[in-house]
Amino acid sequence: MEMKKILLSVAGFDPSSGAGVLLDLKVFHQLHFQGMSILTSLTAQNTREVLKIHCLPSRFLWEQYEILEADVSFSGIKVGMVGSKENIQIISKILSRNKNIPKVIDPVFKSSSGTWLLKKEHIHGYISSIGGKASLLTPNLEEASLISGNQIKNIEDLKAAAEKIFSQTKIPCYIKGMDIKSKIIDLLYDGAKFYTFENARIKKRIHGTGCFLSSSILGFLAKGHPLKKACLLASQFTHQAMHKAVRLGKGQHIIQFPLEKA
């Protein structure tokens, strides 16, 4: 039997399994990869809110990575919630140690319920530390605005923010979630060209769609697809999965597995 390629998720633990490493691992499995993970933080949360965050010590984050690296080879890395200022240096180090594989960074700064997952004053340092070390950044509108310093109200603002983020990081940028006339518009800027991806707006509040998208893009990159095609396939796959989201608690919907073939 052919050995499965391994994708690594570096992110936080969400006990509802609607986001973070638990969701990433499900997506990796759905795309026929073996998923592995290292935790940056633990959270107390449900489908309605994040109650508390406990960031793991940066030394332990490195130890988790180091023991895996000594044993296996990764075919791709996804980075989600950083959690603390101290973890930034470790994540930068992990990215630097894996130069020749796809790496997707979902800059998760704040939960959908409004809890900061990385303090605002540390965002600039984080973005500076990852410059040139990843294949793609996948901010939502608020995150793109925080990184670029630009207000985003229309497609032209979206393009300007993507260009500015690329100039800051030298990393292609995929900004997700602009709502225009019942359509959701995502924008990819690869450093030279813009590409847009459109899907019909789904009238549900769904937890973890950003995690799902970034993990999917990584999977399609690891399968050998070029960046534009990987983003298109992941956008379509995420939209399909959102239709299977159900309300298990009293808050946001959660994507249910297994899904149809990607």
Protein Blocks (a to p, Z undefined) as FASTA:
>chain_A
ZZdddddddddddfklpgcjllmmmmmmmnopacddddfbdcdddfkbcfbdcdddfklm
mmmmmmmmmmmccfbdcdddeoiaklmmmmmmmmmmmmmbccdddddfbdfkopafbdfk
lmmmmmmmmgoiafbdcddfklmmmmnopacfbfklmmmmmmmmmmmnopacddehiaee
hiacddddehlaccddddddddbddehklmmmmmmmmmmmmnopafklmmmmmmmmmmmm
mmmpccfblmdcddddddddZZ
